[in-house]
Structures are given as C-alpha cells and as structure tokens.
Amino acid sequence: MFNSLSDRLTATFKNLRGKGRLTEADVDATVREIRRALLDADVAVPVVREFTARVRERALGAEVSGALNPSQQIVKIVNEELVEILGGETRRIRLAKTGPTIIMLAGLQGAGKTTLAGKLAKWLKAQGHSPLLVACDLQRPNAVTQLQVVGQRAGVPVFAPHPGATSELEHPAGDPVAVARAGVEEARQKLHDVVIVDTAGRLGVDAEMMEQASEIRRAIVPNEVLFVIDAMIGQDAVNTAVAFDEGVNFTGIVLSKLDGDARGGAALSVASVTGKPVMFASTGEGVDDFELFHPDRMASRILD
Ligand code: GDP
C-alpha cells in the first residue's frame, strides 16, 4: 500500500533538491504535484484540499533553517501533516479501571471484523490479558461458527447464543443486544479482563443495522468502539466512515486488508474526516497478520 503515492511524492521532492531558496512558484508547483499524487491515491477531495492548503501555508511561512534545505523542509512539513491526519501519537487501547475492558467492533459486512476479533484476542492474550469473544453477529448464517473457528485459532473462548434459548441467562438466540449484555456478564463472572464484541454488518450502510449497533453500544457501554474498514474500498470509505461515526461514535479505526494493493487513500481520508485515530492495521487472513498502527512510522514509510 502507498507504494505509488510514495514514489510520486519522492519524485516531487527530488525536483527541489539543490534549490537554495524556494519561490512561491516552486511551492505552488510542489503543492500541485502533492495534490495530484494524493488524488491518484484515492484520498477524498476535501481532505486533499485541506491537506495541501496547510502544506502550502506552512511551506511559504517556514523560516529558512540552517539545518534543513528547502526540499528537506517541505518533506518535514508533509511528514508532520501526514502524522497528524493519521491520528498523531500511537493510540493504545484504553483499559477499564475496574471490571472488564469492553471492545466493540463495527463495520460493513466483509470489512474484516470477525477476522480482526481473533487477531486482537490473540494479541491481547500474548500480553497477559484473558479475553472473551462475544458473537453478536446473528445476521450472517455462518458468522457465529466463523468466530468460533477464529477463537480456536487464537486460543480464546467464545460466548455465543444457544439456538432456541429463551431466557436472557441462556444466551438468547436472535437478539444481539441481549447476547452482548449476557457476554459482558459472562466475562465479569468468569473474570475475563477484556471482552471483544463482534457485531453484524451489512453490505452497505443500513438504518436497521446502525440502530442495532447503536443499541448494543448503549447496552454495554464499551471502552473502545473500533470501526473496521477495508482499505480497498477507496472513495466509498468516507461516506461509510461518517455514517458509522454518526451511528456508533467510534473511538478508533482499524484498517484491514492493508496487504492488498489498495492505494491507501481510504486510510488518510477516513482518519482525516472523522478526526479519529487509526489504531490497528490488519495485513492478512492469518491470526497473526496484525499490528499496532504507528502514524509516524506510516508517514515515514510514505515519504521513504
Ligand atoms: P466481517 O464480515 O467484517 O466479519 O469480515 P470477515 O472477518 O469475515 O472478513 C471478510 C473476508 O476478508 C474474509 O475472507 C477474511 O479472510 C478476509 N480478510 C479479513 N481481514 C483481512 C486482511 O487483513 N487481509 C486480507 N487479505 N483478507 C482479510
């Protein structure tokens, strides 16, 4: 991901090498190239506009520093702006002070939530936590089984509804809100310190799904709501993210399928438009293909 954006930006900055001082025309030409590179990487138009305006303003206003030549100075500005868009500092999971830390996953169907649930569970377990996975995706016929398979791979137990159960205590089938509540209760009783709640998605944003996700959020009051987004979806990413942010007010973003040939624009757009930090990156189908997201490292990789 970002390879083409990275190549384009590097080439742009190369043109500035050897220049003693940048004229306004130099800055404008550079900003124009940055704009084209971002648009070609699928970054949303308003995000590109804001980003380039900031880079231009800072580049024109920058003091000529003895330590940096003009090209290095622009690279530094672009780097800082990229880090800012991606969430600034590396953002770690906020753990609950008492009782289990509740992490809810939200996103479209196919975004990679269930896969992520397993990755996150395994990662947290390796850090000494004792997670419980809760299967609240009762929409897709195989979702519960899929979470059970993922849980097995991660070596983490799964709380799932019992088909045909009627009372809330018996893991009620068919009611994701009740399952979420019962799952959190189970974690409390069995002393799990983290609960990861997988929820249902649809192929597109849908009022009923959003209402359900929002109801689950109100019922379990999670410490983190992670919005999982497929980095491959390009320009649609912004509308989807805004809809989910309105619906569930997520606290962090997980970019999935970063191993694909996505151009990376979705990542920058979603973080910028919602102002929420990117927290994790999912980079494959395996349970270990997962990493904490470091905005500074990603920015450096783009500008490498
Ligand atoms: P959900 O509907 O949001 O729960 O999505 P799933 O977790 O079922 O993932 C949908 C598909 O994407 C599955 O075939 C996963 O194996 C695949 N998938 C999930 N995450 C990744 C990833 O990071 N990289 C790749 N290449 N595939 C992924």
Boltz pocket constraint, residues with backbone or C-beta under 6 A from the ligand:
constraints:
  - pocket:
      binder: B
      contacts: [[A, 107], [A, 108], [A, 109], [A, 110], [A, 111], [A, 112], [A, 113], [A, 114], [A, 115], [A, 116], [A, 199], [A, 201], [A, 255], [A, 256], [A, 257], [A, 258], [A, 259], [A, 260], [A, 282], [A, 283], [A, 284], [A, 285], [A, 289]]
      max_distance: 6.0
